[in-house]
Amino acid sequence: MLLAYIDEIGETGAFVARDDRKFNTSPAFGYAGFIIPANEARHFGACFVDQKRALFRKEIEQAKHPGRWERKGADIFRKQTPELFPQHLRVFDALVNKARKLQGQLFYYADEKPIGTPKQTNVEPAKRETAAMQETLNRIARHAESHGTNVMVMIDQINEKTRAERLPTMYSHILGRAADHQEMRRIIEPPMHVDSQLSANIQFADWIAACVSRAIEYQLVEDSPYEWVTDRHKLKSPFGAFTHESKLHLWQRAADDLHHSEIFRRERVLHPIPQGQLFANSADPRIFHKMKAAAERANARS
């Protein structure tokens, strides 16, 4: 049996630009993490804990609850990480290589967001989350089917209200799709929510999600500061580490979707073309500037 540990890429809200006052968080939403044979999961978790304790020894010793201390992936993969904290990337590379030696693979699925405010795009965050989770489960099930084994999916814990709202939808999707897609039977249960403070493997999934989110931003946002994630002298392990089913789904573009490790390519398919990310598949950059101005006026009124 396989165990899939996943966490969110970005957040579900709208996106206008990195310098927008309100809608600036992430140009895509989805899930990322890793999939590993169940009999290797505990061993890998112990390796992660050892590496984390060595890397953040002082912080952990000073923590109120050392066993619950965690460093979020967003703090690992920062703009100046290669210059200020290259040891973080060396540890990440070592952990990815360890997972691969244990027959594990990295995984992601994300949907590019249409550019614009919520009113302009008319996409509800809840629907965006549901669509990304459903496709994530589809692809994890397909991966399990290709390995001839079942899989359990685990995700970082959320509040009880949100969990109760999501669970019936996930259950319905898995059971309903299984009638026509045999691979869905490989998923034993809907995703189980696990407290990241108590799960080393969920913590590592968060690190992977942060790494993937930087690579996706580099591909989608022309002025992204994360070009360094594509430099193999700084970050080696992601290249070739992802499942066949990993994918970045682009929003209404002529360009093909990005698969596997393609999000880490230095040569981008969308930029430096200035009209790279326009709402409604427009090729006119003037529309983008009008939309951005409208978003700024909406921010000023809010």
N, C-alpha and C positions, 0 to 999 in steps of 0.2 A: 504493500500500500504506500501511496505517496501522501505527504503533508505539504500543503501550500500555505505559506505565510504571506499575507498581503497588507498593504496600507495605502492610504489615499495619495494620489498625485495631485498637488494643488488643492483648490477648493471649488465649490460648485457655482459660485457667483459669476456675474458677468465680467468681461474683460474689454477694456478700451485701449490702454497703452501702459507701459511701465511708468510713465511720468504723469498719468492721470491721478487726480487727487483722491478718487474714490474707487474706481474699478481698475486696479493695477496689480492684482495678486498673481494670477496665473493664466496663460493663454490656452490651457487645456485642462481637462479633468479626467481622472481615471484611477487605476490601481496598479501597484507594482510590488514586487517582492521576490520570493524564491520558492522553488518546489524541490523537495528532497525526499528520498526514501525514508519511511517512518523509522526504520531501524537505525538510521544515521542521525536522526534529528537531535536526540539528546547529546550525542557526541559533538555535533557541530555547536549546539548551544553552549556547551562547556568551553569549547575553543573560543567562542565569541566572548564569554565572560573573562577568560584569561587575558585575551588581547585588550579588552576594555579596561580591566584593572591595571594592566601595565601602562596603558596610554594615559589614563586619567587617575593615576594613583593618588595624587594630592587631593583632588576634588572628592574622590570616593571616601578617603579617610576622614575628611572634614564634614561629610554629609551626615544628617541626623539619622537616616536609615540607609547605610551603605549598600545593603542588599537590594534596595529599590532604586538606587541612583541610576539615571540614564542620561545619555547625551543625544539630543534629537538630531536627526539627519540634516535638518536645515542649518544647524550650527556646524556640522561637519563640512558641508559643501557650501562654502561662502565665496564671495567674489575674490577674496585674496587668500584663499586657503593654500594654493601652491607656494606662495611666498611666505606666509606666516605660519602655516601648519602643515608642511609637507608630510610629516609623520602620520597625519590622519589618513592621507591617501595611500601611504605605504601599508597601513594596517587594513584599510578597506580592500586593497588589492590582495593582500594575503588571505583575507577571509573569503573573498570570492573564489580564489584559487583553491582554498580548502573545501569549500562547498562543491566545487566541480570535481575534486578528487573523490568526494563522497557520492558522486553521481547526481549531484544537484545542479539545477540550472536557474538562472535569473528569468524573471517574467515581467511583462508590463502590457497593459492595454490602456489607451487614452484617446479621448475625442477632442480634437481642436474645437475651440469655442468660436462662434461667429463674433466678429468685432462689433461692439456697441453696448449701450446701456440695456438694462432689462426691458425697458419699454421699446427700444429699437429692435432688439433681437426676439423678444417674445418667447423666451425659453425659460421655463421655470426650473430653479435649482433642483427641486425634488425629481423632476423628470430626467434631468441631466444625470443625476446620481443613479437613478434606477437603470437608465439605458447603459451606463458604463459598467455597473455591477453585473447586469445580465450578460453583456458581451464578455466580460471578464470570466464569468462562470462557464460560458460556452467554450471559451478557449482553453481554460484549465481542464475541462472535461475532455476536450479533444486531445490534449496532451496526455492525459491519463489513458485514454483509449489507445493511443499510439504505443504506449508502454504496456498495454494489456493488464492494467491494474486499477484499483479504485483509489479515490483521493478524498481527503478531508481538507476543508478550507478554513483557515483561521485569520481573523482580522482584528485590528486594535479595538479595544473596548470603547463603546460610546455610551451615552446616557441611556437609561432604561426606556424613556419615552421614544427616542429615535429608534432604538433596537426593536421595540414592540411594533413600531410602524413599518419597519423594513422587513421583518421576518416573514409575514404572510406573503409579501410580494416575491421574495426570493424563493420561498417554498413553492408557490404557484408556478413560478417560471421553471424551476427544475423539474417538477412533476409534469407540467403541461408540455414542455418541450420534449420530454423523454418519450412521448408517444411516437414522434416522428424522427427523433434523433437519438439513436441507441446510446451514444456516448454519454448522454446526460445521466444515465444510470450509474456511471462511474463515481458521481458525487454522492457520497453516503448521506450527508446531511447539509442543510443550508449553512453558510459560514458561521462558525462559532466565534463569539467575541471574547477576546483574551486581554487581560490587563497588561499593557506593555511593560510596566514596572516589574512584573513578575515573570515575564517571558523574554529570554534573551533572543529567541528567534524572531519574535515580533519586533524587537528593537532593531535587529538587523534588516528586517523588511522595511522599516522606516528609513534606514540609511539608504537602501537601494532606491526607494521611492524618491528620496531627495536627489540622489544622483541622476535618476531618470528625468526628474522634473527640470533639472538644469540643462540636460541635453535637449529636451523638448523645447525649452525656452530658446536655446541657441538656434534651433531649427526654425522656430516660428516668429521670433522677435528680432527685427533687424539690428537693433542696438543692444542686444543682449551682452552682458559682461562675462558670459560663461563659455567663451570660445575655448578656454583652457581644458574643458572636459573632453575635447576631441584630440588633445595632445597626448600621444602615447608615451611620451617621456615623463608626463606628470600623472597620468591615469591609464594603466595598462589593461586591467582585468575585464572591463565590460565588453571588449571586442571578442565576439564569438561566444559569449557566455549565456546568451538569451535563448529561450525556447523558439522553435519554429513558429509558434502561434503568437508571439509577441508582436504588437502592432500599434502604430500611431495613426489614427484615422483622421485624415484632413477634411476640412469643411469646404465642400463645394469648390474644389480646385481642379484644374486641368492636370496638375501633377499627381503622380501615383502616391498612395499611402506609403509610409515608411515601416519596414519590418525588421525584426531581429535586432542587430546591432547598428542598423542604418542611422538611427538618431544620433550616433556618435561620430558620424562622418564629418570631416571638416568642410567638405564641399557641400553646400546647402542647395537644395533644389528650388527654394523659394526666394532667396536673397542672393545678391544685393538688389534685386528688382524691387523698386520702391512700393509698387502696388501689391506686394507679396501677401498681405493679409487684409482683404477688404470684405466687407459684409455683402452678402447676396451675390458673391462671385463676380463683383464688378472689376473691370480692368482699368477704371478711371481713378487715378490717385486723388482727384479733386473731391470725389465722394467721400473718401476716407477723411480728408481734412474737414469737410463739412460735418461729418458725423462726430469727429473729435470735438469740434467747436460746440456742437449741440450738447454733447456730454458735459463739457465744461460749464455751459450755461445751466444745465440741470443740476450740477453739483453746487453751483453758486446759490441756486434757489433753495437747496435742501438744508 
